[in-house]
Amino acid sequence: MKYIKDLQEGMAVRDIYYCKQRNAAVTKNGKDYWNVILQDSTGTLDAKVWDIASPSIVEFEAGDFIYVYGEVTSFNGALQISVKQTRIAQEGEYNPAEYFPVTGKDIDEMWKRFTEYVDSVKNPYLNALLKKIFIEDEDLAKRFKKNSAAKSMHHGFIGGLLEHTLSVTENCEFFCKRYPILKRDLLISAALLHDVGKTKELSLFPENDYTDEGNLLGHIVIGSEMVERAASQIDGFPETLKNELKHCILAHHGKLEFGSPKVPALVEALALNYADDLDAKMEMFTELADKVHNTDWQGYNKMFETNIRLTRGE
């Protein structure tokens, strides 16, 4: 099998891929075609089915495993497949484990480090809340370890939510050592909890798509509500501490235009915003570097709002 990460312009493709998305479209000349997103464990790739009326094209839907015959082309600097032939693959022709992206890190080892951070929180109320959410709720723990952190932006793979959350927490641990003004228990708790709402915002693979709850509320509000419910089950949980923790979650995107209901008003919320933004952007660069095999300028990047270039070597 030719994995998506290994495809290059001019290559012929004769392999089975998972169809993540298929949308009907129309060319400027009024001809119908399909926009398709193909996926395997190494990533996703756009594909175009220009001649949908051809007898060589067997209709398929999102969620199907499909055999694809075509050629890798380049458009505006990005690779895509021009599809000439399709058919729906049958069970036994493919191994589903090869088609969904997964973290390259050991999930069990990451979870061990994650729970060590939970245990390290000394405040009895915050410690009890973390354990109620992540340890006592075994179903949520299983989902947290499997969920992606995003549909497509960064850490969009199995185990991505855990990997991202652990990395953000490690950033916050560094901040606590560097800046004594920070209350460690509050910041570490907020870091561990900041994206917990994504367990309800995003469905698990193979869909990895927004749920109704995710579309209506979003993970920031969902996470705040989860903290509220858990805190209400802990006798004597201080109201001020609960609101400070919720504020960190509600403000962790930093700006209203970035989806945060609140702008950071606490230094811990500010630190969490920077820790989260840093990890997300470093991962976006990493994922881009994994797809691109040159050091040329890559063109304007919407997320970074500039033309970016990748560095190589030491």
Secondary structure by P-SEA (a helix, b strand, c coil): cccccccccccccbbbbbbccccccccccbbbbbbbbbbcccbbbbbbbcccccccccccccccbbbbbbbbbbcccbbbbbccbbbbbccccccccccbbbbcccaaaaaaaaaaaaaacccaaaaaaaaaccccaaaaaaaaacccccccccccccaaaaaaaaaaaaaaaaaaaaccccaaaaaaaaaaccccccccccccccccccccccccccaaaaaaaaaaaaaaacccccaaaaaaaaaaaaccccccccccccccccaaaaaaaaaaaaaaaaaaaaaaaaacccccccccccccccbbbbbccc
